[in-house]
């Protein structure tokens, strides 16, 4: 299975991996970022030994996407972005949704204890 298929067909599992990492981390950052007319709150996990990153992003109007970035054998960087379905959004803990919405609304990032992300 290639990375494109992984992101498209297993987004919920990738979100679960990201959330599990975050919950087991002392402190995590939810950043605010923007480009042109788009803005988002983002939680990112870097897998340095594999040259990969997995991010969950919340855009206005409750639009979530899963971002997967990786380097290939020639050291070229690639990005895959998958807009989450309503079913895939269900895999995001309510506490994380609320915190990401807060970051997006306030346009200001925050650092929190990872274990706070798993609550309802």
HELIX and SHEET records of a PDB file:
HELIX    1   1 UNK A    3  UNK A    9  1                                   7    
HELIX    2   2 UNK A   11  UNK A   23  1                                  13    
HELIX    3   3 UNK A   48  UNK A   50  5                                   3    
HELIX    4   4 UNK A   86  UNK A   89  1                                   4    
HELIX    5   5 UNK A   94  UNK A  106  1                                  13    
HELIX    6   6 UNK A  114  UNK A  118  5                                   5    
SHEET    1   A 6 UNK A  77  UNK A  83  0                                        
SHEET    2   A 6 UNK A  63  UNK A  71 -1                                        
SHEET    3   A 6 UNK A  52  UNK A  59 -1                                        
SHEET    4   A 6 UNK A  38  UNK A  47 -1                                        
SHEET    5   A 6 UNK A  27  UNK A  35 -1                                        
SHEET    6   A 6 UNK A 110  UNK A 113 -1                                        
END                                                                             
